């Protein structure tokens, strides 16, 4: 009997060039949404040593990819949101940057949590205008205060 192969829904737009000069809103989640990076206390995110690793390597992106601009971000207990801006002359795609970031964080966290994992993929939105940018930044600012309502809350 012929078995159907499971085909994973692709998160990326098939027709879109992810090396294009745009601002991207990126979300990276831990595997099974495990709260590894810290906790929300009185509506404020308190990063533990693993959340600080996530922050450290986010800041390190500009040392590896100097033309990339980092904007607002927030580390949450089981995910990180951030805005990454690619310059007009950029030739490396967004996936390459995210792959480097995920690999660097995972490698360091696994020194103390050997089975640490994050989701294989990531979420991204192309920020097309100022209104969308403002809405995303506001969402990140308010994210700790709305943690109980967050779709990533488990």
C-alpha positions as CSV (number, residue, x, y, z in Angstrom):
1,X,0.0,0.0,0.0
2,X,1.3,3.5,-0.9
3,X,1.8,5.6,2.2
4,X,1.4,9.3,2.1
5,X,4.5,11.2,3.2
6,X,4.0,14.0,5.7
7,X,4.7,17.3,4.2
8,X,5.5,20.1,6.6
9,X,3.9,23.5,5.9
10,X,6.6,25.9,4.8
11,X,6.9,29.1,6.9
12,X,8.7,31.0,4.2
13,X,7.1,32.7,1.2
14,X,8.2,30.6,-1.8
15,X,8.3,33.6,-4.1
16,X,10.0,36.0,-1.8
17,X,13.8,36.8,-1.8
18,X,14.8,36.8,1.9
19,X,18.0,38.7,1.1
20,X,15.9,41.7,0.2
21,X,16.4,44.9,2.1
22,X,13.5,44.9,4.6
23,X,12.9,44.8,8.3
24,X,11.9,41.4,9.5
25,X,10.1,40.5,12.7
26,X,11.5,37.1,13.8
27,X,10.3,34.7,16.5
28,X,12.4,31.7,17.6
29,X,10.8,29.2,20.0
30,X,12.3,26.5,22.3
31,X,11.4,22.9,21.5
32,X,8.0,21.9,23.0
33,X,7.7,25.5,24.2
34,X,9.8,24.7,27.3
35,X,10.4,27.8,29.5
36,X,14.2,27.8,29.4
37,X,15.1,31.5,29.2
38,X,13.6,32.8,32.5
39,X,10.2,33.8,33.9
40,X,7.8,36.6,34.1
41,X,7.7,38.2,37.5
42,X,5.3,41.2,38.1
43,X,4.8,41.7,34.3
44,X,8.6,41.8,33.7
45,X,10.8,39.3,32.0
46,X,13.6,38.1,34.3
47,X,16.2,36.3,32.1
48,X,18.1,33.5,33.8
49,X,21.6,32.4,32.5
50,X,20.0,30.9,29.4
51,X,18.0,34.0,28.6
52,X,21.2,36.0,28.9
53,X,22.9,33.6,26.4
54,X,20.0,34.3,24.0
55,X,20.5,38.1,24.5
56,X,24.3,37.8,24.2
57,X,24.2,36.0,20.8
58,X,21.5,38.3,19.5
59,X,23.9,41.2,20.1
60,X,26.7,39.2,18.6
61,X,24.9,39.0,15.2
62,X,26.3,42.4,14.2
63,X,29.8,41.3,14.8
64,X,29.3,38.3,12.5
65,X,27.2,40.2,10.0
66,X,28.3,43.9,10.4
67,X,25.9,45.3,7.8
68,X,22.9,43.9,9.6
69,X,21.0,46.3,11.9
70,X,19.3,45.0,15.0
71,X,16.3,46.8,16.4
72,X,13.8,46.1,19.2
73,X,13.8,42.6,20.8
74,X,12.5,40.7,23.8
75,X,13.5,37.4,25.3
76,X,10.5,35.6,26.8
77,X,10.5,32.4,28.8
78,X,10.2,30.1,25.8
79,X,10.8,32.3,22.8
80,X,12.6,35.4,21.5
81,X,11.2,38.1,19.3
82,X,13.4,40.5,17.4
83,X,13.6,42.9,14.5
84,X,16.4,42.4,12.0
85,X,17.0,44.9,9.2
86,X,18.9,43.9,6.1
87,X,20.7,46.6,4.0
88,X,20.0,47.2,0.3
89,X,23.2,45.7,-0.9
90,X,22.9,42.6,1.3
91,X,23.5,39.2,-0.4
92,X,23.1,36.8,2.6
93,X,19.5,35.7,3.3
94,X,17.7,36.0,6.6
95,X,17.8,32.2,7.1
96,X,21.6,32.2,7.2
97,X,21.6,34.8,10.0
98,X,19.0,32.9,12.0
99,X,20.8,29.6,11.5
100,X,24.0,31.1,12.9
101,X,22.1,32.6,15.9
102,X,20.3,29.3,16.7
103,X,23.4,27.2,16.4
104,X,25.5,29.6,18.6
105,X,22.8,29.7,21.4
106,X,22.2,26.0,21.3
107,X,25.9,25.1,21.4
108,X,26.4,27.2,24.6
109,X,23.2,26.2,26.4
110,X,23.9,22.5,25.7
111,X,27.1,22.8,27.9
112,X,24.7,22.7,30.9
113,X,21.5,21.4,29.4
114,X,22.6,18.6,27.0
115,X,19.2,18.0,25.7
116,X,18.3,21.6,25.0
117,X,16.5,22.1,21.7
118,X,14.7,24.8,19.8
119,X,12.1,24.5,17.1
120,X,13.6,23.6,13.7
121,X,12.1,26.6,12.0
122,X,11.3,30.1,13.0
123,X,8.5,32.6,12.4
124,X,9.0,35.8,10.4
125,X,7.0,38.7,9.2
126,X,8.2,41.2,6.7
127,X,7.6,44.7,8.2
128,X,6.2,46.6,5.3
129,X,5.5,50.0,6.8
130,X,5.8,52.3,9.8
131,X,2.4,51.3,11.2
132,X,3.2,47.6,11.1
133,X,6.6,48.4,12.7
134,X,5.0,50.4,15.5
135,X,2.4,47.7,16.2
136,X,5.2,45.0,16.4
137,X,7.3,47.1,18.8
138,X,4.3,47.8,21.0
139,X,3.5,44.0,21.0
140,X,7.0,43.3,22.2
141,X,6.9,45.9,24.9
142,X,3.6,44.6,26.2
143,X,4.5,40.9,25.8
144,X,5.6,40.3,29.4
145,X,2.4,42.0,30.7
146,X,0.3,39.8,28.6
147,X,2.2,36.6,29.1
148,X,-0.8,34.6,30.3
149,X,-2.7,35.5,27.1
150,X,0.3,34.8,24.8
151,X,0.0,32.1,22.1
152,X,3.4,30.8,23.2
153,X,2.3,30.6,26.9
154,X,2.3,27.0,28.1
